[in-house]
Amino acid sequence: MRIDAHHHLWQLGQFDYRWLDTEPHAPIRRDFLPADLRPLLDQAGIDRTVVVQTQHDLAENAWALALADAHPWIAGVVGWVDLRSAECEQQLLAARQHPKFVGVRHVVQDEPDDFILRPDVARGLATLERHRVPYDLLFYARQLQHAATVAARFPDLPLVLDHLGKPDIRTGQWDDWAADLSRAAAFPNVYCKLSGLATEAHWDRWQSADLARYFELAIEAFGPQRCMYGSDWPVCLLAGNYDAIHHACSLVVDRLSETEQAWIWGETARLFYGV
């Protein structure tokens, strides 16, 4: 089974999508719903998916889970709870009543760089750890240094780095990003999504080779059993179509053994999220 472990869905008017109002995001300033994605998955040979939150809004959980109910190929929803709230555990338990609620994410990349280390956020992460609910780490490269700190503090919390910690491929960023990624990979509770790299490169002229060495280092650092494929659709459309994004990852992954490929294309995500 092949799983796309990272994509989004949105419907303008449902929630706050002001981030789409900037001119660079004009190509994706429209609705993106399951019917738009399914043909692309069929073309790429993807069987199941995991939807990831875009909103700091509990109502998005219910909206996404309803879509998952209507479309069985949506195997899981990574939603949101307010880690900073005294009601975090109550929110988490309510969300977990639905069997397809499989994880939590906060858009930390838009927060102050020390956000993930703050005491109120740490209390929320401890709640996730207590209930063994996976957490997606969405960092810019400058924040990636905190991944190892979080992993050490919460050794029983399953963590996954979205988009390899978003290295700045446009400028060829490498040394500090690679060091921080490797430090995070030293902790067995940290996993990595091979996703979201094309939008960190030059949108209109990137090539698969520009992404390959970042994919290769991540696979070397984490091993195939802690790496999973994600498209980051429809955000990825800013830099290319679904097939181009999938192909860029395939050029690296398909050089591995069949067993290693199976982990990255589906088995890692299946076990990490329990889908």
Number of C-alpha atoms within 10 A of each C-alpha: 12 20 27 27 31 25 23 22 20 21 13 13 8 10 14 13 14 9 9 15 11 9 9 10 14 11 12 16 18 12 12 16 14 16 9 12 16 18 12 14 19 10 10 14 12 18 16 20 28 27 25 24 25 20 18 17 15 16 13 18 22 16 13 24 23 13 16 21 15 11 13 11 16 24 25 27 30 28 29 27 25 19 24 15 14 12 12 20 20 12 16 24 12 12 22 15 9 16 14 22 28 23 28 25 23 23 15 17 19 11 11 9 15 10 16 23 15 10 11 15 17 18 17 21 25 18 17 24 18 13 15 13 22 23 24 23 28 22 26 20 22 16 21 27 19 21 25 19 15 20 21 17 13 18 14 18 23 21 27 25 24 25 27 28 28 25 25 18 18 14 10 10 13 15 9 14 22 20 13 20 25 17 18 28 24 14 18 15 19 25 27 32 28 26 28 25 28 30 23 18 21 15 15 11 10 18 14 16 11 18 18 18 13 19 23 15 15 23 23 13 19 20 17 23 21 24 31 29 26 26 29 26 23 21 19 22 19 17 20 18 15 19 13 17 23 17 14 19 22 17 14 18 23 15 10 14 9 10 11 18 20 19 22 29 26 23 23 23 28 21 12 21 21 16 19
